[in-house]
């Protein structure tokens, strides 16, 4: 494990790709960095995950403007993490009317949004280009509980909270007519699942709910767009394997009375052979193991990560 904290030394700029998946759906991906989904409807545009800063949002807007001049009316937050939401204000001048989030996501912003903003920036500063351009926390203007439907002209878009997993408020965007799903971090591929405030026990059932949609294409939270049914199935299976292997090993560690450092070593025995090569694995694993041990020990509601707690945990595991 790197001795430097989290990903402060990761300075390699990733190449972004803006690719069309179907008549109305696009994927903005970045070689393992956080993905963003775009739906270009008949009368407007929807963004699924806003990027980390308003300055970074301008890069996506420039790509969208190469193919349409329609107003970007909607920004959907797949969850509350800073790297996904803090760029939302960058779409205001492009026509943004609503910032949409689940009730669970709104509650997490209230409870821990400020701490998460500072924590994430200090963990992975490269993902927050022009951090000073962020005016503050992103607050939704429209909050839903379980599901809502938007009509973008004649295009039906469903915005759903299918269950907990990556966080308690996870939201997906589903275009039924084109069978395209924007999953946020509920699904990953070729990248570690960050589970620092996950609901690990519930995550597999939420993946079952996503599988039942029958998506032909998925834009995962990280990794390449899954553009065939076979790749979709692989992405769902990969994510399930990651979170179930993690929790099972953490349960074993707790049952054996291991401390956190011992638990980390035990979890690595199960995780490293399968996942050590994937993007941000070393970055995520300390946070993942800490949360998995907490949940295995009976802490249902994740503890809040602060910048101070991050570093205390990290350095304890390096000792």
C-alpha positions as CSV (number, residue, x, y, z in Angstrom):
1,X,0.0,0.0,0.0
2,X,1.3,3.5,-0.8
3,X,2.6,5.5,2.1
4,X,1.2,8.7,0.7
5,X,-2.3,9.6,1.8
6,X,-5.0,8.2,-0.5
7,X,-4.5,9.5,-4.1
8,X,-2.8,12.8,-3.5
9,X,0.1,11.6,-5.8
10,X,-2.2,10.6,-8.7
11,X,-1.6,13.5,-11.1
12,X,-2.1,11.7,-14.4
13,X,-4.8,13.5,-16.5
14,X,-7.3,11.1,-18.0
15,X,-8.6,11.2,-21.5
16,X,-12.3,11.9,-21.7
17,X,-14.6,10.3,-24.3
18,X,-18.1,11.4,-25.3
19,X,-19.8,8.5,-27.0
20,X,-23.3,7.9,-28.3
21,X,-25.0,4.8,-27.0
22,X,-28.5,5.1,-28.5
23,X,-30.7,7.7,-30.2
24,X,-30.9,9.9,-27.1
25,X,-28.2,8.6,-24.7
26,X,-24.6,9.4,-24.4
27,X,-21.7,8.4,-22.0
28,X,-19.0,10.8,-20.9
29,X,-16.2,8.6,-19.6
30,X,-12.6,9.2,-18.4
31,X,-10.5,6.0,-18.2
32,X,-11.7,5.1,-14.7
33,X,-12.4,8.5,-13.4
34,X,-16.1,9.3,-12.5
35,X,-18.5,9.0,-15.4
36,X,-21.4,11.2,-16.4
37,X,-24.4,10.3,-18.4
38,X,-26.2,12.6,-20.9
39,X,-29.7,12.3,-22.4
40,X,-30.5,14.6,-25.3
41,X,-34.3,14.7,-25.5
42,X,-36.6,16.3,-28.0
43,X,-36.7,19.6,-26.2
44,X,-33.9,19.6,-23.5
45,X,-30.9,17.8,-22.1
46,X,-30.5,15.9,-18.8
47,X,-27.2,15.3,-17.1
48,X,-26.7,12.3,-14.8
49,X,-24.0,13.3,-12.3
50,X,-22.7,16.8,-12.5
51,X,-18.9,16.3,-12.2
52,X,-16.8,17.7,-9.4
53,X,-16.5,21.4,-10.2
54,X,-18.3,24.0,-12.3
55,X,-15.1,24.4,-14.3
56,X,-15.1,20.7,-15.2
57,X,-18.8,21.0,-16.1
58,X,-17.8,23.5,-18.8
59,X,-15.8,20.7,-20.5
60,X,-18.8,18.5,-20.8
61,X,-21.0,21.4,-21.9
62,X,-18.5,22.0,-24.7
63,X,-18.9,18.4,-25.9
64,X,-22.7,18.6,-25.7
65,X,-22.7,21.8,-27.7
66,X,-21.0,20.0,-30.6
67,X,-24.2,18.0,-31.1
68,X,-27.1,20.1,-29.8
69,X,-28.0,23.6,-28.6
70,X,-30.9,22.5,-26.5
71,X,-31.1,23.8,-23.0
72,X,-29.6,21.6,-20.3
73,X,-32.6,21.7,-18.0
74,X,-32.1,18.7,-15.7
75,X,-29.2,17.6,-13.5
76,X,-29.8,14.3,-11.6
77,X,-27.6,13.4,-8.6
78,X,-27.0,9.6,-8.5
79,X,-25.9,10.1,-4.9
80,X,-24.4,12.8,-2.6
81,X,-20.6,12.4,-3.0
82,X,-18.7,15.6,-3.8
83,X,-17.1,14.3,-6.9
84,X,-20.5,13.7,-8.4
85,X,-22.4,16.8,-7.3
86,X,-20.3,19.9,-6.8
87,X,-20.2,20.9,-10.5
88,X,-24.0,21.4,-10.7
89,X,-23.9,25.2,-10.6
90,X,-21.8,25.1,-13.8
91,X,-25.0,24.2,-15.8
92,X,-27.0,27.3,-14.6
93,X,-26.1,29.4,-17.7
94,X,-26.9,26.5,-20.0
95,X,-30.6,26.4,-19.0
96,X,-30.7,24.3,-15.8
97,X,-34.1,24.4,-14.1
98,X,-34.0,21.4,-11.7
99,X,-31.4,19.5,-9.7
100,X,-33.1,16.2,-8.8
101,X,-32.1,13.9,-6.0
102,X,-33.7,11.2,-3.9
103,X,-34.9,11.8,-0.3
104,X,-32.0,9.7,1.0
105,X,-29.4,11.7,-1.0
106,X,-30.9,15.0,0.4
107,X,-30.7,13.6,3.9
108,X,-27.0,12.7,3.4
109,X,-26.2,16.2,2.1
110,X,-27.8,17.7,5.2
111,X,-26.0,15.3,7.5
112,X,-22.5,15.1,6.0
113,X,-22.2,17.0,2.8
114,X,-19.8,19.6,4.1
115,X,-17.5,17.0,5.7
116,X,-17.6,14.9,2.5
117,X,-16.6,17.9,0.4
118,X,-13.4,18.5,2.3
119,X,-12.7,14.8,2.8
120,X,-12.9,14.0,-0.9
121,X,-10.9,17.0,-2.1
122,X,-8.1,16.1,0.3
123,X,-8.1,12.4,-0.7
124,X,-8.1,12.9,-4.5
125,X,-7.3,16.5,-5.5
126,X,-6.8,15.8,-9.2
127,X,-10.6,15.0,-9.5
128,X,-11.4,18.6,-8.4
129,X,-10.0,20.8,-11.1
130,X,-10.4,24.5,-10.2
131,X,-11.7,23.6,-6.8
132,X,-12.1,27.3,-6.0
133,X,-14.9,27.5,-8.6
134,X,-17.2,25.6,-6.4
135,X,-19.7,28.1,-4.7
136,X,-20.7,25.6,-1.9
137,X,-22.7,22.5,-1.4
138,X,-25.1,21.4,-4.2
139,X,-28.7,21.4,-3.0
140,X,-31.5,19.6,-4.9
141,X,-34.5,21.7,-6.1
142,X,-36.6,18.6,-6.6
143,X,-36.6,15.7,-4.2
144,X,-38.4,12.4,-4.8
145,X,-38.9,9.3,-2.6
146,X,-39.0,6.1,-4.8
147,X,-39.5,7.0,-8.5
148,X,-40.5,9.8,-10.8
149,X,-41.0,10.2,-14.5
150,X,-39.8,13.0,-16.8
151,X,-41.1,13.5,-20.3
152,X,-38.4,15.1,-22.5
153,X,-40.7,15.8,-25.4
154,X,-41.9,12.3,-26.3
155,X,-39.0,10.6,-24.5
156,X,-39.9,8.9,-21.2
157,X,-37.1,9.0,-18.6
158,X,-37.5,7.3,-15.3
159,X,-35.6,8.4,-12.2
160,X,-35.6,5.8,-9.6
161,X,-34.2,4.9,-6.1
162,X,-33.9,1.1,-6.6
163,X,-32.5,0.5,-3.1
164,X,-29.4,1.1,-1.0
165,X,-25.9,0.1,-2.0
166,X,-23.2,2.6,-2.6
167,X,-25.1,4.9,-0.3
168,X,-28.6,4.8,1.2
169,X,-29.9,7.3,-1.4
170,X,-28.6,5.8,-4.7
171,X,-30.5,7.0,-7.8
172,X,-30.5,5.6,-11.3
173,X,-31.8,7.0,-14.6
174,X,-33.6,4.6,-16.9
175,X,-34.6,5.2,-20.5
176,X,-37.1,2.3,-21.2
177,X,-37.6,2.8,-24.9
178,X,-33.8,2.5,-25.5
179,X,-33.0,0.1,-22.6
180,X,-30.2,2.3,-21.4
181,X,-29.4,2.6,-17.7
182,X,-27.3,5.2,-16.0
183,X,-26.4,3.5,-12.8
184,X,-24.1,5.8,-10.9
185,X,-21.8,4.0,-8.5
186,X,-24.2,1.2,-7.9
187,X,-22.4,-0.5,-10.8
188,X,-18.7,-0.3,-11.5
189,X,-16.4,-2.1,-14.0
190,X,-12.6,-2.3,-14.1
191,X,-12.5,0.0,-11.0
192,X,-12.8,-0.6,-7.3
193,X,-16.1,0.0,-5.6
194,X,-15.8,2.7,-3.0
195,X,-17.9,1.5,-0.1
196,X,-16.9,4.0,2.6
197,X,-20.5,4.7,3.5
198,X,-22.2,1.9,1.7
199,X,-25.0,-0.4,2.8
200,X,-23.1,-3.6,1.9
201,X,-25.8,-6.1,3.0
202,X,-28.4,-4.5,0.9
203,X,-26.3,-3.8,-2.2
204,X,-26.8,-7.3,-3.9
205,X,-30.6,-7.0,-3.7
206,X,-30.4,-3.6,-5.4
207,X,-28.3,-5.1,-8.1
208,X,-31.0,-7.7,-8.6
209,X,-33.5,-4.9,-9.1
210,X,-31.2,-3.3,-11.7
211,X,-30.8,-6.7,-13.5
212,X,-34.6,-7.1,-13.6
213,X,-34.8,-3.9,-15.8
214,X,-33.1,-5.8,-18.7
215,X,-30.8,-3.0,-19.7
216,X,-29.0,-3.5,-23.0
217,X,-26.5,-0.8,-22.1
218,X,-25.2,0.7,-18.9
219,X,-23.1,3.7,-18.0
220,X,-21.5,2.6,-14.8
221,X,-20.1,5.0,-12.1
222,X,-16.5,4.3,-13.3
223,X,-15.0,2.3,-16.1
224,X,-16.0,1.9,-19.7
225,X,-19.6,2.1,-20.9
226,X,-21.1,-1.4,-21.0
227,X,-22.6,-1.4,-24.5
228,X,-23.8,-5.0,-24.9
229,X,-26.0,-7.2,-22.8
230,X,-23.0,-9.4,-22.2
231,X,-21.0,-6.5,-20.8
232,X,-23.9,-5.4,-18.7
233,X,-24.2,-8.8,-17.1
234,X,-20.4,-8.8,-16.5
235,X,-20.6,-5.4,-14.8
236,X,-23.4,-6.5,-12.5
237,X,-21.5,-9.7,-11.7
238,X,-18.2,-7.8,-11.1
239,X,-19.9,-5.4,-8.7
240,X,-21.7,-8.1,-6.8
241,X,-18.4,-10.1,-6.5
242,X,-16.6,-7.1,-5.1
243,X,-19.0,-6.1,-2.4
244,X,-19.9,-9.6,-1.3
245,X,-16.3,-10.8,-1.1
246,X,-15.5,-7.6,0.9
247,X,-18.3,-8.1,3.4
248,X,-17.8,-11.8,3.8
249,X,-14.1,-11.4,4.6
250,X,-14.9,-8.5,7.0
251,X,-17.4,-10.7,8.8
252,X,-14.8,-13.4,9.3
253,X,-12.3,-10.8,10.7
254,X,-14.9,-9.5,13.2
255,X,-15.8,-13.0,14.2
256,X,-12.2,-13.7,15.0
257,X,-11.8,-10.5,17.0
258,X,-9.3,-8.9,14.7
259,X,-8.3,-5.2,15.0
260,X,-8.6,-3.0,11.9
261,X,-5.1,-3.6,10.7
262,X,-5.5,-7.4,11.1
263,X,-8.8,-7.2,9.3
264,X,-7.2,-5.3,6.4
265,X,-4.6,-8.1,6.0
266,X,-7.4,-10.7,6.2
267,X,-9.6,-9.0,3.6
268,X,-6.6,-8.6,1.3
269,X,-6.3,-12.4,1.1
270,X,-9.7,-12.6,-0.4
271,X,-9.7,-9.3,-2.4
272,X,-6.2,-8.9,-3.9
273,X,-6.3,-12.0,-6.2
274,X,-9.4,-10.7,-7.8
275,X,-9.2,-6.9,-7.7
276,X,-5.7,-5.7,-7.0
277,X,-5.2,-4.7,-10.6
278,X,-8.2,-2.5,-11.0
279,X,-8.4,1.3,-11.0
280,X,-8.3,3.0,-7.6
281,X,-8.1,-0.3,-5.7
282,X,-5.4,0.9,-3.3
283,X,-7.2,4.2,-2.8
284,X,-10.5,2.6,-1.9
285,X,-9.5,-0.5,0.1
286,X,-8.7,1.2,3.5
287,X,-12.0,3.0,3.4
288,X,-13.8,-0.1,2.2
289,X,-12.5,-2.3,4.9
290,X,-13.2,0.2,7.6
291,X,-16.8,0.4,6.6
292,X,-17.2,-3.3,6.0
293,X,-15.8,-4.0,9.5
294,X,-18.2,-1.5,11.0
295,X,-21.2,-3.0,9.2
296,X,-20.1,-6.6,10.1
297,X,-19.9,-5.3,13.7
298,X,-23.4,-4.0,13.7
299,X,-23.0,-0.3,12.7
300,X,-25.9,0.0,10.3
301,X,-25.7,3.7,9.6
302,X,-22.2,4.6,8.3
303,X,-20.0,6.9,10.4
304,X,-19.2,10.2,8.9
305,X,-15.9,10.5,7.2
306,X,-14.0,13.8,8.0
307,X,-10.6,14.8,6.6
308,X,-9.2,14.2,10.1
309,X,-10.8,10.7,10.4
310,X,-9.5,9.8,6.9
311,X,-5.9,10.5,7.8
312,X,-6.1,8.9,11.2
313,X,-7.4,5.7,9.7
314,X,-5.0,5.8,6.8
315,X,-1.9,6.3,8.9
316,X,-3.0,3.7,11.4
317,X,-3.2,1.1,8.6
318,X,0.3,2.1,7.4
319,X,2.0,1.8,10.8
